[in-house]
Structures are given as structure tokens and as C-alpha cells.
Amino acid sequence: MKKIRKYLPFDKKNEEDFIKITENIQIALNVIRNDPKIPATQNKLAKLANCSRKTLYNREGVIKELKLIKSERKFAKSKHTDNIIDFSRKDNDKTKEILIKKYEHQNALLFDKIQDLEEQVKELSDINIVLNEDKQVLLAENTELRSKLRKSKNTTYSSSNVVHIKQ
């Protein structure tokens, strides 16, 4: 049987701090995502979230989310520059070469984004499997504890340590 850890006074404070920092990180990510003038760097995110860079690394998915914001910005920037090309000289070979290079660049960005998303799907799938296994263990433990509780309600102990069964 698992040993149950005693609840300590600072556990509640630690949990509150964890939740507060998590909220700060999410708010900072949204600020960075919505304002392209703010650089999407770990230093800036840590400063906005009022935490250390090490804290960012310890949180699952935060650095990946930051990288995703960076790649979205690159994609949006390349998309914007594609629209600036002068189409008045469509037959010009140089213009065609520029278009090809820009589309190759855009293709590479999309390929990287797809790979990142596939990696995220794999990781989330793995996490889902672990969570389902944990869920099954907890359900079994819950059932066992409920059974023990029912048995203990049907049994009382007197001061002389003699067991009396209720009927």
C-alpha cells in the first residue's frame, strides 16, 4: 500500500505560487503573441511573467509555445513580403527566381511548423496514455478504499479491543 504523505503547512503556499506563476506565464505568452513589437524571447517572457528562465524550462510546453509564436511571426512576415513583389514584369526571370525562393522559404517554414505540430501531437498522445493509466490506477485505488470504508462502517471497536459486527 502506498504511504500517504502528510500535508505540510507550506504545501498550500507552494501550490498557490505554482498556480500564480502559471497564470503569469500564460498572460505573458498572450501578450507576446498579440504584440509583434515585443520580442518572443525567453528573457522577455521570464521578465513579463516575473519568473526565472529556469522556471520556464521546468514548465512543460512553455518553450515550445514560445517557439511556435516565433515561427508564426516568421510565417506572417514572409507572407507579407510575398505581397510586395512587383508583378509588372511577370516574364522577367529574376522575378520568377525571387518568387521561387520566397515560396521555397515559405514551404520550409510550413514544413517546420508541421513537424512541430506532429511532435506536439505525439507528446500529447504519450501524455494521454500516461494519464489514462494513472486514471485506471486511481479508480482501482478508489474502489479499494470505498470497500474498506464500507467494511469499517459495518465494524466497530470497543474500548476492550473486541470487534462487534453491526447487523
LOTORLO-636882 format. One record per residue (C-alpha): residue in three letters; x, y, z. Coordinates in steps of 0.25 Angstrom, whole numbers, plus 5000, padded with zeros to 4 digits. Layout:
[ALA, [X, Y, Z]]
...
! end
This chain:
[MET, [5000, 5000, 5000]]
[LYS, [5005, 5014, 4997]]
[LYS, [5010, 5023, 5008]]
[ILE, [5001, 5035, 5009]]
[ARG, [5010, 5048, 5011]]
[LYS, [5005, 5057, 5022]]
[TYR, [5000, 5070, 5017]]
[LEU, [5010, 5081, 5021]]
[PRO, [5007, 5095, 5024]]
[PHE, [5015, 5101, 5013]]
[ASP, [5009, 5091, 5003]]
[LYS, [4997, 5101, 5001]]
[LYS, [5006, 5113, 4999]]
[ASN, [5015, 5105, 4989]]
[GLU, [5002, 5101, 4981]]
[GLU, [4997, 5115, 4981]]
[ASP, [5010, 5120, 4976]]
[PHE, [5011, 5110, 4965]]
[ILE, [4997, 5114, 4960]]
[LYS, [5000, 5129, 4961]]
[ILE, [5013, 5127, 4953]]
[THR, [5006, 5118, 4943]]
[GLU, [4995, 5129, 4941]]
[ASN, [5006, 5139, 4939]]
[ILE, [5013, 5131, 4929]]
[GLN, [5000, 5129, 4921]]
[ILE, [4997, 5144, 4922]]
[ALA, [5011, 5147, 4917]]
[LEU, [5010, 5138, 4905]]
[ASN, [4997, 5144, 4901]]
[VAL, [5004, 5158, 4902]]
[ILE, [5015, 5153, 4893]]
[ARG, [5006, 5146, 4884]]
[ASN, [4997, 5159, 4882]]
[ASP, [5008, 5169, 4881]]
[PRO, [5018, 5167, 4870]]
[LYS, [5027, 5178, 4875]]
[ILE, [5030, 5170, 4888]]
[PRO, [5041, 5160, 4884]]
[ALA, [5038, 5146, 4886]]
[THR, [5050, 5142, 4895]]
[GLN, [5051, 5134, 4907]]
[ASN, [5057, 5146, 4914]]
[LYS, [5045, 5155, 4911]]
[LEU, [5035, 5144, 4915]]
[ALA, [5042, 5142, 4928]]
[LYS, [5042, 5157, 4931]]
[LEU, [5028, 5158, 4927]]
[ALA, [5024, 5146, 4935]]
[ASN, [5032, 5151, 4947]]
[CYS, [5040, 5138, 4948]]
[SER, [5053, 5132, 4944]]
[ARG, [5057, 5125, 4931]]
[LYS, [5059, 5112, 4939]]
[THR, [5044, 5113, 4943]]
[LEU, [5040, 5114, 4928]]
[TYR, [5049, 5101, 4925]]
[ASN, [5043, 5094, 4937]]
[ARG, [5028, 5096, 4931]]
[GLU, [5024, 5087, 4920]]
[GLY, [5021, 5093, 4907]]
[VAL, [5025, 5107, 4910]]
[ILE, [5037, 5108, 4902]]
[LYS, [5030, 5100, 4891]]
[GLU, [5019, 5111, 4891]]
[LEU, [5029, 5122, 4890]]
[LYS, [5036, 5115, 4878]]
[LEU, [5022, 5113, 4872]]
[ILE, [5020, 5128, 4873]]
[LYS, [5033, 5131, 4867]]
[SER, [5030, 5122, 4855]]
[GLU, [5016, 5128, 4853]]
[ARG, [5023, 5142, 4853]]
[LYS, [5033, 5137, 4842]]
[PHE, [5022, 5131, 4834]]
[ALA, [5013, 5144, 4835]]
[LYS, [5026, 5153, 4831]]
[SER, [5029, 5144, 4819]]
[LYS, [5014, 5144, 4815]]
[HIS, [5015, 5159, 4816]]
[THR, [5027, 5161, 4808]]
[ASP, [5021, 5152, 4797]]
[ASN, [5011, 5162, 4794]]
[ILE, [5021, 5173, 4792]]
[ILE, [5027, 5167, 4779]]
[ASP, [5025, 5175, 4767]]
[PHE, [5017, 5167, 4757]]
[SER, [5018, 5177, 4746]]
[ARG, [5030, 5169, 4740]]
[LYS, [5024, 5155, 4740]]
[ASP, [5033, 5150, 4729]]
[ASN, [5045, 5154, 4736]]
[ASP, [5054, 5142, 4740]]
[LYS, [5059, 5149, 4752]]
[THR, [5045, 5152, 4758]]
[LYS, [5042, 5137, 4756]]
[GLU, [5054, 5133, 4763]]
[ILE, [5051, 5142, 4775]]
[LEU, [5037, 5137, 4775]]
[ILE, [5042, 5122, 4775]]
[LYS, [5052, 5126, 4786]]
[LYS, [5041, 5132, 4794]]
[TYR, [5031, 5120, 4792]]
[GLU, [5043, 5111, 4796]]
[HIS, [5045, 5119, 4809]]
[GLN, [5030, 5119, 4812]]
[ASN, [5029, 5104, 4809]]
[ALA, [5041, 5101, 4818]]
[LEU, [5034, 5109, 4829]]
[LEU, [5021, 5101, 4827]]
[PHE, [5029, 5088, 4827]]
[ASP, [5036, 5092, 4841]]
[LYS, [5022, 5096, 4846]]
[ILE, [5016, 5083, 4842]]
[GLN, [5028, 5075, 4849]]
[ASP, [5026, 5083, 4862]]
[LEU, [5011, 5080, 4861]]
[GLU, [5013, 5066, 4859]]
[GLU, [5023, 5065, 4870]]
[GLN, [5013, 5072, 4879]]
[VAL, [5002, 5062, 4875]]
[LYS, [5012, 5050, 4879]]
[GLU, [5015, 5057, 4892]]
[LEU, [5001, 5059, 4895]]
[SER, [4997, 5045, 4891]]
[ASP, [5008, 5040, 4901]]
[ILE, [5003, 5049, 4912]]
[ASN, [4989, 5044, 4909]]
[ILE, [4993, 5029, 4910]]
[VAL, [5000, 5032, 4924]]
[LEU, [4989, 5040, 4929]]
[ASN, [4979, 5029, 4925]]
[GLU, [4988, 5018, 4932]]
[ASP, [4988, 5027, 4945]]
[LYS, [4973, 5029, 4944]]
[GLN, [4972, 5014, 4944]]
[VAL, [4981, 5012, 4956]]
[LEU, [4973, 5023, 4963]]
[LEU, [4960, 5017, 4960]]
[ALA, [4965, 5004, 4965]]
[GLU, [4970, 5010, 4978]]
[ASN, [4957, 5018, 4980]]
[THR, [4949, 5005, 4979]]
[GLU, [4958, 4998, 4989]]
[LEU, [4957, 5010, 4999]]
[ARG, [4942, 5010, 4997]]
[SER, [4941, 4995, 5000]]
[LYS, [4950, 4997, 5013]]
[LEU, [4941, 5009, 5017]]
[ARG, [4928, 5001, 5016]]
[LYS, [4935, 4989, 5024]]
[SER, [4939, 4999, 5034]]
[LYS, [4925, 5005, 5036]]
[ASN, [4920, 4991, 5038]]
[THR, [4930, 4988, 5049]]
[THR, [4932, 4996, 5062]]
[TYR, [4943, 4995, 5072]]
[SER, [4940, 4995, 5087]]
[SER, [4950, 5000, 5097]]
[SER, [4954, 4986, 5101]]
[ASN, [4958, 4984, 5086]]
[VAL, [4947, 4973, 5084]]
[VAL, [4941, 4974, 5070]]
[HIS, [4926, 4976, 5069]]
[ILE, [4919, 4974, 5056]]
[LYS, [4907, 4982, 5053]]
[GLN, [4895, 4975, 5048]]
! end
